[in-house]
Amino acid sequence: MPKIIIDTNIIISAFISKRGKPSMIVKFALSDENMIICYNDTIFAEYKDVFLRDKFQKYKFDINELNIVLTRLKGLQGR
């Protein structure tokens, strides 16, 4: 099984454009049972830190939506 780490830029870009390639990558990673998503608390902290930066506030990201994605990622560990 391939192991991947979803880069912070991909996560943020997926939230900026729900129809772009980064969003497709995240959706694929969450749905493909043959892929192992690797992460740790440091990576999750980076996702949240970048997500909450002032320069991204214009996109009106929903922190609850990010938390849902992160919870789904956590649930996939070791699948």
N, C-alpha and C positions, 0 to 999 in steps of 0.2 A: 504494500500500500504506500502511495506517495505521502510524504509529510510536507506540510506547508505552514508558513507563518504569513498571516495577512498583514501587510505593511500598513502603517498608520495612514499613509497617503491614500491607499486604496479605500480604507474605511471612511475617511473624511470625504473623499471624492464620491463614494457611493451615496452618502447622505446629501451631497450637493446636487447630484443628478441621479435620480432614481432609474433613469433609462440608459445611462451610459455604461461603458464597459466595466468600470470598477464595481458598479452595482451588480452587473451580471456575474462578476467574479465572486463577490460575496455571496450572492444567492446560490451559485453553483457549489461553492465550498460548504455552505450550510446544508445543502441537499444531497451531496454526493457521499454515499456511505463507504466508498472505497478510498476516501481521502482522510488523512489524520491531520487535524488542525492543531498546531503546536502553539502554546502560549504560556505565560506565567503572569503573576500579579504585576510585575514591572511593565509588561506590555499593555495590560489592561489600564494601568495608571496613566501610561502615555496616551492611549486612545482618549481617555477622559480629559486629560490635561489639554491636549490639542483641540479636542472638540469644544472646550469651553473658552478658548482664546478669543480675545476681543475681535480679531480680524474675521472670525467666522460667525459673529453674532448677527451679521446682516442676513444670514441664511435662515435665521430663526429655527435652529436645530432644536429638536425635542429631546431633552436629556433622558426622558422615559423611554423613548424609542431606542436610544443607544443602550440603555440598561437592558432592554429586552434582547437586543442583538448579543450583548455580552453574556447574558444568562443563557441564551441558546448555544453560544460557543462553549461555555463552561460545561453544559450538558452533553456536548459532543466529545469531550475529552475521553480518549481511550475506546472510542467506538470501534 
